Amino acid sequence: MSQQEIMDSICQFIRRDQSSEEGFNDLALHLFAYQYKNNLPYQAYCLQQGRTPRTVKMWSQIPSVPINAFKEVILSSNNPKEAERIFMTSGTTQGIQGKHYHPALQVYDQSMTANFNRHFMKNSGKIRMGILFPTEEVMPNSSLAHYLALAVKEFGTEDSSYFISEGGLEIEKLIDGLEEAKRTGEPYALLGASYSFVHMLDELEKIGGVFSLPKGSRILDTGGFKNNSRRLEPDDFYNRLSDRLGVARKDCINMYGMTELSTQFYDQGNGEIPSVKSGPHWIRTRVINPLTGETVPKGEQGVLVHCDLANFNSVTTILTEDIGIEVEAGFLLKGRAQGAEAKGCSLALEEFIRAKKGTSL
Amino acid sequence: MKEVGGYLPPCLEGELEYKTLTFQRNQDTVEIQIPLLTREQMDALTDIVKRNSRFILKSFTVNEIVSIIDKAIAIFLDRSSKYRQKAEKLLPIITGYDEEIIRLGLTSYLKSFRKPQLQRFLVEDLGNPLLLDDFQPRPKGGFSKAMGPELVVHVWAGNVPALPIWSLISGLLIKAGNIGKVSSGEPLFAGLFAQLLMEIEPKLADCLAIVWWKGGDEERESCLLNKADIVVGYGSNTSLASLGSKIPLTTRFLPFGHKISFGIISKAGLDSRKAWQTAHSAALDVIRYDQQGCYSPHCFYVQRGGSVSPREFARYMAHELECFEKRYPRRGLSLEEKTANAAWRNKEELNIFSNSSKEVLGTTSNNWTVVYEEGSQEINPSCLNRVVKVIAIDQLEQVIDFIGPYRSLLQTVGIASTPKELFDISDLLGKAGVTRITGLGSMTSPEAGWHHDGRFNLLDLINMVDIECSAEEYAERFAPYVD
């Protein structure tokens, strides 16, 4: 199959309302065969694990690639130089960024809009948006910047605006925006990185700003806090958002996504913590024991593996470092499984990396 | 099962609060109840220990102390004693290590604290152990005495069983009062050992304490650290840096940071008859405490040119690790450790494409991994838990280039070579920062009297007090019988 045929069949698949296990499996195996053939580092990796298109019969058997692999090797079925866009992960301890090559954004965009329309817009047409994140022009390699730009382009009204500039959060402009929204009485949507919301809350608390956004207004935050702001407990975070902006916690949606995927997960509001995350019919998640790759019994903690059919060019199946539990309607996120310290007195990898950079010794 | 951990002097008064640390392995659970002192109790405790070290512990001769420790060790070596049985029963549940590994590890470790070994230990550092009891004449004239401080505070870390008694015994030999803080990973053994010592010599009852608090509990920490004469700390460089920042400048701080160790195998150890034994010894160093010790190997540099090639040697090791897995299974890993382990292995598997000489050996259950590599390879930490690299080299000296940048992190080298190669490479290794060179298969059992991270176990804890010649001569003038 050519790349265009692959892309067309995925777009067609996304346009359906739902998928059967069989339909999902067929397309996943097709994609696996395509990626195995065209992505040689991945082929070598699969061979090492003894899994090839001849032996893999179920989507769940497709070898998963750890997210860190995007930093190590080029995972692209197409010539990476011909990529329309490269999304990169934010900096890490090692200062190497993972790269996700997209030969064309058609599939990514369709995956994003179909899913966003259903879970955030609830098929309600357009809404005025405020964005707490830099623009796509400022951050061309950020998948989140593209995601938000797409949200504004497809679902935002013309008077939507960005509130993050090179100088950081433009709090006065934001306050004007919030007041304007209140005055018009039209629903308003504020979207952005979770840590930007923390900066916003800090600023609003400083000046005692409290708003009551019109009915139907909603919030979308994503990405957690990382090292960009102080960490807030989720309950505290959503309580403050709700108190400051007058948006009920059930209308505060958290998006879970990653640069290495082309599809996002949403919850149905954060009235209760932890919220259940779920994805559309073209992505499936397993909760596994990372050592054996086997699915853990339902209700037990494990590490999440996502099989995303919209990832047509890199690899469909990604091994995350996110700990989760499978539940009826999706999964619960329980934090990250990273930086395992040695139990004894042997040197741990992270400490070694710090030593290498000369920061700790 | 419930067990009271730690040890407190009987004369410490007041109600005690206990914190329960729960451990689980397979179907067994054990709850260790460990006293959590208030600030006032901590203050009182340091006063008690200091006072009793000054008046009681220092009245013992070093030989008497050696005998008391020897008796305690004999009981711990006796598999029918209740102390030994308790340790053998509970430590596997607490640390997760296999019962046999713990049984063998305890015996080999404790043997180094019997009387002859302790005597050697003392002579090693002091030359004349009587320096600890009385002023001893010095060849240059004058007299000297080795004085232990009133209070040594030990902050232990990690889950390697019984490791804390190393510094605790050092503290006792120099007649210091000792307060040790056990780690949450292994809070049992130090307390058991202290209880037994008191049973053997009740006069020591108020001279030491084994306590616990949650790491980072500044109130309890600072209270103790401010009153210590010496603080011995174990842990990561990050936690040691934080500990060090809380210790007054005038207090001696002896930090033992996490270290990296490795093996070197010369082609002399790789003929078709000896290679199996070499691989067996190397694998043994890997499975003991699942590489969690600072002396545990992260990788093996294997020389080409023997009748067994480095690549074949990697397969030998894989075979040995698989056999050990059946007999001494790896401890259960946390989800974080499992993730780190899988990520490490996947990363190696992905690199096969760009480095076709690489080989990743392992089973689908992922209970161990051996990675074979060629070409110039700087030392890199393994994710531990039975994961090693075998790296082919042409000349043993090449290793020096690979470890160069990490001198402050190096510790043990396990070596299989000819005697000449041993001494030639040892000099280079020492210059590169390695502090211990040992036979392959002995990496996890340092000898009595070893220099931990190149330092002196006892000398670093004492102060020498000199009576100079002039004082002696001057005093003669004032003797009542002076002519």
Interface residues (C-beta under 8 A of the other chain):
Chain A: L40 P41 Q43 A44 Y45 Q48 Q49 V65 P66 N68 A69 E72 V73 N289 P290 L291 T292 G293 Q301 G302 V303 L319 E321 I323 A337 Q338 G339 A340 E341 A342 K343 G344 C345 S346 L347 A348 L349 E351 F352 R354 A355 K356 S360 L361
Chain B: T95 A157 G158 N159 V160 L163 G185 Y234 G235 S236 N237 T238 A241 F256 H258 K259 I260 S261 Y289 Q291 Q292 G293 C294 S296 H298 L333 S334 L335 E336 E337 K338 T339 A340 N341 A342 A343 W344 N346 K347 E349 L350 N351 I352 F353 S354 V360 T364 S365 N366 N367 N380 P381 C383 L384 P405 Y406 S408 L409
